[in-house]
Amino acid sequence: MNGGYLLVVGIAFGLLLILSQRIVPRHKRMFRGFLFTMAVFLMIRYEYQLETLLGYVFAIFLSFLFWLFIGRYNPVNDKDEIKVYGLND
């Protein structure tokens, strides 16, 4: 088993899944489709299929922990109300 490959795939897809949680809902489906497509291409291309699968499981676990401790309490704001502070504020 190649531990370095497992760690790289797990962290890379974990960070992408965490990013997909913080995207506004209208773009979330497209980004998750992109992630799924990249995961399938990675499974087809390389011979480390068990390590890739374990990396995906680790990424989903990492993403779940982020949602559990941070994402649940801080929802994504879909409003376009951006306040810019200038010199007179």
Backbone as JSON, one array per atom type, in Angstrom:
{
  "sequence": "MNGGYLLVVGIAFGLLLILSQRIVPRHKRMFRGFLFTMAVFLMIRYEYQLETLLGYVFAIFLSFLFWLFIGRYNPVNDKDEIKVYGLND",
  "N": [[0.85, -1.18, 0.0], [0.59, 2.17, -0.83], [1.32, 4.73, 1.06], [1.88, 7.48, 0.85], [0.63, 8.27, -1.53], [-2.02, 7.73, -0.83], [-2.38, 9.62, 1.23], [-2.0, 12.05, -0.18], [-4.11, 11.99, -2.09], [-6.29, 11.84, -0.35], [-6.11, 14.25, 1.18], [-6.13, 16.18, -0.87], [-8.63, 15.76, -2.22], [-10.21, 16.04, 0.02], [-9.88, 18.75, 0.74], [-10.99, 19.89, -1.55], [-13.63, 18.98, -1.3], [-14.36, 20.3, 1.05], [-14.19, 22.9, 0.12], [-16.29, 22.75, -1.69], [-18.42, 22.75, 0.03], [-18.55, 25.36, 0.88], [-19.28, 26.85, -1.29], [-21.65, 28.84, -3.07], [-25.09, 27.8, -3.25], [-26.13, 27.58, -5.91], [-23.99, 26.98, -7.57], [-22.99, 24.68, -6.55], [-23.79, 22.06, -7.38], [-22.64, 21.79, -9.94], [-19.9, 21.96, -9.34], [-19.55, 19.75, -7.65], [-20.15, 17.73, -9.45], [-17.97, 18.02, -11.16], [-15.94, 17.24, -9.35], [-16.66, 14.55, -8.94], [-16.29, 13.54, -11.53], [-13.51, 13.93, -11.83], [-12.63, 12.19, -9.85], [-13.46, 9.71, -10.87], [-11.91, 9.6, -13.22], [-9.38, 9.49, -12.04], [-9.52, 7.04, -10.74], [-9.67, 5.34, -12.94], [-7.32, 5.86, -14.35], [-4.94, 5.37, -12.79], [-3.09, 2.68, -11.18], [-3.39, 2.28, -8.49], [-5.92, 1.5, -7.11], [-7.17, 0.68, -4.71], [-5.92, 2.31, -2.81], [-6.71, 4.79, -3.8], [-9.48, 4.65, -3.44], [-9.6, 4.41, -0.63], [-8.48, 6.88, -0.04], [-10.53, 8.56, -0.96], [-12.53, 7.9, 0.86], [-11.32, 8.81, 3.21], [-11.24, 11.53, 2.55], [-13.97, 12.17, 2.44], [-14.62, 11.72, 5.1], [-13.02, 13.69, 6.32], [-14.2, 15.98, 5.23], [-16.76, 15.73, 6.33], [-16.17, 16.06, 9.06], [-15.34, 18.75, 9.02], [-17.75, 19.98, 8.28], [-19.29, 19.25, 10.49], [-18.07, 20.54, 12.72], [-17.6, 23.22, 11.92], [-18.96, 24.13, 9.52], [-21.74, 23.75, 9.91], [-22.56, 25.7, 11.69], [-21.92, 28.06, 10.47], [-23.41, 29.15, 7.94], [-23.44, 29.4, 4.32], [-23.51, 32.55, 2.78], [-25.73, 33.73, 0.49], [-26.43, 36.16, -0.47], [-25.99, 39.26, -2.19], [-24.94, 41.37, -0.72], [-22.53, 43.22, -0.14], [-20.43, 45.01, 1.87], [-18.35, 47.7, 1.56], [-15.73, 49.26, 3.1], [-14.61, 52.53, 3.31], [-12.35, 55.38, 3.42], [-13.8, 57.26, 4.85], [-15.47, 55.89, 6.58]],
  "CA": [[0.0, 0.0, 0.0], [1.36, 3.39, -0.98], [0.76, 5.68, 2.02], [2.0, 8.85, 0.36], [-0.44, 8.47, -2.51], [-3.26, 7.77, -0.06], [-2.43, 10.91, 1.92], [-2.17, 13.13, -1.15], [-5.47, 11.93, -2.63], [-7.22, 12.16, 0.73], [-6.06, 15.67, 1.52], [-6.54, 16.98, -2.04], [-10.08, 15.69, -2.4], [-10.82, 16.59, 1.23], [-9.92, 20.21, 0.61], [-11.96, 20.23, -2.59], [-14.97, 18.77, -0.75], [-14.61, 21.39, 1.98], [-14.47, 24.05, -0.74], [-17.62, 22.6, -2.27], [-19.4, 23.1, 1.06], [-18.58, 26.8, 1.06], [-19.72, 27.48, -2.53], [-23.07, 29.17, -3.07], [-25.86, 26.62, -3.68], [-26.39, 27.47, -7.35], [-22.81, 26.43, -8.23], [-22.55, 23.5, -5.82], [-24.01, 20.84, -8.16], [-21.66, 21.74, -11.02], [-18.58, 21.69, -8.76], [-19.52, 18.35, -7.18], [-20.06, 16.92, -10.67], [-16.57, 18.08, -11.56], [-15.19, 16.4, -8.42], [-16.96, 13.15, -9.23], [-15.63, 13.21, -12.8], [-12.08, 13.81, -11.57], [-12.43, 10.98, -9.06], [-13.58, 8.56, -11.77], [-10.72, 9.6, -14.07], [-8.25, 9.07, -11.23], [-9.67, 5.6, -10.52], [-9.41, 4.64, -14.2], [-5.98, 6.13, -14.86], [-3.83, 4.83, -12.0], [-3.28, 1.31, -10.73], [-3.59, 2.25, -7.04], [-7.35, 1.7, -6.94], [-7.53, 0.57, -3.3], [-5.46, 3.53, -2.15], [-7.57, 5.88, -4.25], [-10.76, 4.49, -2.77], [-9.4, 4.77, 0.78], [-8.29, 8.33, -0.02], [-11.85, 9.18, -1.08], [-13.21, 7.71, 2.15], [-10.69, 9.75, 4.13], [-11.67, 12.87, 2.15], [-15.36, 12.34, 2.87], [-14.57, 11.84, 6.56], [-12.47, 15.01, 6.61], [-15.24, 16.94, 4.87], [-17.82, 15.61, 7.33], [-15.69, 16.71, 10.3], [-15.39, 20.19, 8.82], [-19.16, 20.37, 8.34], [-19.78, 19.04, 11.85], [-17.53, 21.5, 13.68], [-17.56, 24.61, 11.44], [-19.92, 24.45, 8.47], [-23.12, 23.76, 10.37], [-22.83, 26.94, 12.42], [-21.61, 29.19, 9.61], [-23.93, 28.85, 6.6], [-22.97, 30.22, 3.2], [-24.38, 33.69, 2.52], [-25.96, 33.82, -0.96], [-26.84, 37.51, -0.8], [-24.96, 40.11, -2.77], [-24.82, 42.56, 0.12], [-21.14, 43.37, 0.26], [-20.18, 46.35, 2.4], [-16.97, 48.1, 1.38], [-15.42, 50.38, 3.97], [-13.66, 53.47, 2.74], [-11.63, 56.21, 4.38], [-14.74, 58.06, 5.64], [-16.33, 55.02, 7.4]],
  "C": [[0.89, 1.24, 0.0], [0.73, 4.48, -0.11], [0.83, 7.12, 1.58], [0.91, 9.2, -0.63], [-1.79, 8.59, -1.81], [-3.43, 9.12, 0.62], [-2.67, 12.07, 0.95], [-3.58, 13.15, -1.72], [-6.48, 12.32, -1.56], [-7.26, 13.64, 1.06], [-6.54, 16.53, 0.35], [-8.05, 16.95, -2.22], [-10.82, 16.17, -1.16], [-10.94, 18.1, 1.17], [-10.91, 20.65, -0.46], [-13.4, 20.02, -2.1], [-15.33, 19.86, 0.26], [-14.92, 22.67, 1.2], [-15.86, 23.95, -1.34], [-18.72, 22.88, -1.25], [-19.58, 24.61, 1.17], [-19.0, 27.56, -0.2], [-21.21, 27.77, -2.42], [-23.86, 28.02, -3.69], [-26.07, 26.49, -5.18], [-25.2, 26.9, -8.12], [-22.36, 25.1, -7.63], [-22.69, 22.22, -6.65], [-22.98, 20.7, -9.27], [-20.27, 21.37, -10.47], [-18.48, 20.25, -8.27], [-19.51, 17.38, -8.36], [-18.64, 16.88, -11.2], [-15.71, 17.2, -10.66], [-15.41, 14.92, -8.69], [-16.27, 12.7, -10.52], [-14.13, 13.04, -12.6], [-11.77, 12.55, -10.77], [-12.5, 9.73, -9.94], [-12.36, 8.48, -12.69], [-9.49, 9.11, -13.3], [-8.31, 7.57, -10.95], [-9.31, 4.82, -11.78], [-7.93, 4.73, -14.57], [-4.88, 5.39, -14.1], [-4.16, 3.44, -11.47], [-3.53, 1.2, -9.22], [-5.08, 2.44, -6.72], [-7.79, 1.57, -5.48], [-7.12, 1.82, -2.53], [-6.31, 4.72, -2.54], [-8.91, 5.83, -3.55], [-10.66, 4.85, -1.29], [-9.15, 6.27, 0.93], [-9.61, 9.07, -0.13], [-12.62, 9.05, 0.23], [-12.64, 8.67, 3.19], [-11.12, 11.19, 3.83], [-13.1, 13.14, 2.59], [-15.43, 12.48, 4.39], [-14.05, 13.21, 6.98], [-13.49, 16.11, 6.33], [-16.39, 16.92, 5.88], [-17.41, 16.27, 8.65], [-15.72, 18.23, 10.18], [-16.83, 20.69, 8.92], [-19.68, 20.29, 9.77], [-19.33, 20.15, 12.79], [-17.6, 22.96, 13.22], [-18.72, 24.94, 10.52], [-21.36, 24.53, 8.91], [-23.49, 25.1, 11.0], [-22.58, 28.19, 11.59], [-22.12, 28.92, 8.2], [-23.39, 29.83, 5.56], [-23.98, 31.32, 2.95], [-24.51, 33.86, 1.01], [-26.35, 35.23, -1.39], [-25.67, 38.3, -1.36], [-24.81, 41.42, -2.01], [-23.4, 42.65, 0.65], [-20.92, 44.8, 0.67], [-18.69, 46.63, 2.26], [-16.73, 49.34, 2.25], [-14.35, 51.24, 3.32], [-12.98, 54.28, 3.82], [-12.58, 56.99, 5.29], [-15.63, 57.21, 6.54], [-15.72, 54.7, 8.73]]
}
